[in-house]
Amino acid sequence: MLDFILLSSHIPSSNLPYLFAAFAVSWVVLFGYLFYVNRRQHEVRKEIARLQNLLDRSTEN
């Protein structure tokens, strides 16, 4: 019985749930980061457009 317990703890397939969990967490973190970067880029583009409009108005006067 002890041999079975020792052998089953060293079988690589017994670690598959942990591998899947790490893989899933990695993808969630990656997509979260991409979403954050995309949202931040959108905000920066809006700010640039706002500053460009402000600059255009100030040069007209």
C-alpha positions in Angstrom: 0.0 0.0 0.0 2.8 2.4 0.9 4.5 1.7 -2.5 1.2 2.7 -4.3 1.0 5.9 -2.4 4.6 6.8 -3.1 4.2 5.9 -6.8 0.9 7.7 -7.2 2.4 10.9 -5.8 5.1 10.9 -8.4 2.9 10.3 -11.4 3.0 13.5 -13.6 -0.7 13.2 -14.5 -1.6 13.8 -10.8 -0.3 17.4 -11.2 -2.6 18.2 -14.2 -5.2 20.1 -12.1 -2.5 22.4 -10.8 -1.1 22.9 -14.3 -4.5 23.7 -15.6 -5.1 26.1 -12.7 -1.8 27.9 -13.3 -2.5 28.1 -17.1 -6.0 29.5 -16.5 -4.7 32.1 -14.0 -2.0 33.1 -16.4 -4.6 33.7 -19.2 -6.9 35.6 -16.9 -4.0 37.8 -15.8 -2.9 38.4 -19.4 -6.4 39.4 -20.6 -6.8 41.6 -17.5 -3.6 43.4 -18.3 -4.5 43.7 -22.0 -7.9 45.2 -21.0 -6.2 47.6 -18.6 -3.7 48.7 -21.3 -6.5 49.1 -23.9 -8.6 51.2 -21.5 -5.6 53.3 -20.5 -4.7 53.9 -24.2 -8.2 55.0 -24.9 -8.1 57.5 -22.1 -4.7 58.8 -23.3 -6.0 59.3 -26.8 -9.0 61.2 -25.5 -6.7 63.4 -23.4 -4.5 64.1 -26.4 -7.5 65.1 -28.5 -8.7 67.4 -25.7 -5.3 69.0 -25.4 -5.1 69.4 -29.2 -8.4 71.1 -29.3 -7.3 73.4 -26.5 -4.1 74.2 -28.3 -6.0 74.9 -31.6 -8.4 77.3 -29.8 -5.5 79.2 -28.1 -3.6 79.6 -31.3 -6.7 81.0 -33.1 -7.1 83.9 -30.6 
